[in-house]
Amino acid sequence: MAKVSMVEREKKRAKLVKQYAGKRVALKAIIEDQSRPMEERFKATLKLAQLPRNSSATRLHNRCQLTGRPHAYYRKLKLSRIMLRELASFGQIPGMVKSSW
């Protein structure tokens, strides 16, 4: 089980990313537009730098939905390998059967 503080920090980051996504996209569009004046693009760069660091999507880290484990994460199921095996053993994931021989 992951530390509760780490899981909560990740939730806070996800909330900030969602909150600032539109503003971030608009500023990046201004920065990339070569037809705009250099001063306007530079101001947009400064505004982008003023946004909170945790509002950047690259700061997010995938974590298991059940345990919060950051490593061995399956994106499709949003689970760690440990929980995937445990749930598959109990037959709680449709279509998945733990092999035995």
C-alpha positions in Angstrom: 0.0 0.0 0.0 1.4 3.4 -1.0 1.6 6.3 1.4 -1.7 8.2 1.5 0.1 11.5 1.1 1.6 10.4 -2.2 -1.7 9.3 -3.5 -3.3 12.5 -2.5 -0.5 14.5 -4.1 -1.1 12.7 -7.3 -4.9 13.5 -7.1 -4.0 17.2 -6.5 -1.8 17.2 -9.6 -4.5 15.6 -11.7 -6.9 18.2 -10.6 -4.5 21.0 -11.5 -3.7 19.5 -14.9 -7.5 19.4 -15.7 -8.0 23.0 -14.4 -5.2 24.6 -16.4 -5.4 22.4 -19.6 -7.3 24.9 -21.7 -5.1 27.9 -20.7 -1.9 25.8 -21.3 -3.1 24.8 -24.8 -4.0 28.4 -25.7 -0.6 29.7 -24.6 1.3 27.0 -26.5 -0.7 27.8 -29.6 0.4 31.4 -29.4 4.0 30.4 -28.8 4.1 28.1 -31.8 2.4 30.5 -34.2 5.3 32.0 -36.3 3.0 34.7 -37.8 2.6 36.5 -34.5 5.0 39.2 -33.4 8.0 38.1 -31.3 7.0 40.3 -28.3 3.5 38.6 -28.1 5.0 35.1 -28.3 7.6 36.1 -25.6 4.8 37.3 -23.3 2.9 34.1 -23.8 6.1 32.2 -22.9 6.3 34.2 -19.6 2.6 33.6 -18.9 3.2 29.8 -19.4 6.1 29.9 -17.0 3.9 31.6 -14.4 1.4 28.7 -14.3 1.9 26.2 -11.5 4.5 23.4 -12.2 2.0 20.7 -11.1 -0.4 21.8 -13.8 1.8 20.2 -16.5 0.6 16.8 -17.7 4.2 15.5 -17.6 4.2 15.7 -13.8 1.5 13.1 -13.5 2.5 9.5 -12.7 0.3 6.5 -13.2 -0.7 4.7 -10.0 -2.8 1.6 -9.2 -6.4 2.6 -8.6 -6.6 0.2 -5.6 -3.3 0.4 -3.9 -1.6 3.5 -5.2 1.5 1.5 -6.3 3.5 3.5 -8.9 5.5 0.7 -10.5 4.4 -2.3 -12.6 1.3 -0.5 -13.8 -1.0 -1.8 -16.5 -2.5 1.2 -18.3 -5.4 -0.6 -19.9 -6.7 -1.9 -16.5 -5.3 0.9 -14.3 -4.0 -1.7 -11.9 -0.6 -2.9 -10.7 0.7 -6.3 -11.5 0.1 -7.5 -7.9 -3.6 -6.5 -7.8 -4.1 -7.8 -11.4 -2.9 -11.2 -10.3 -4.9 -11.1 -7.1 -8.2 -10.1 -8.8 -7.6 -12.6 -11.7 -7.1 -15.4 -9.1 -10.5 -14.6 -7.5 -12.1 -14.4 -11.0 -13.1 -10.7 -10.6 -11.7 -9.6 -14.0 -14.0 -10.7 -16.8 -12.3 -12.9 -19.4 -9.1 -13.3 -17.4 -8.1 -16.7 -16.0 -5.0 -17.4 -14.0 -3.2 -20.2 -15.7 -2.3 -23.3 -13.8 -0.8 -26.6 -14.9 
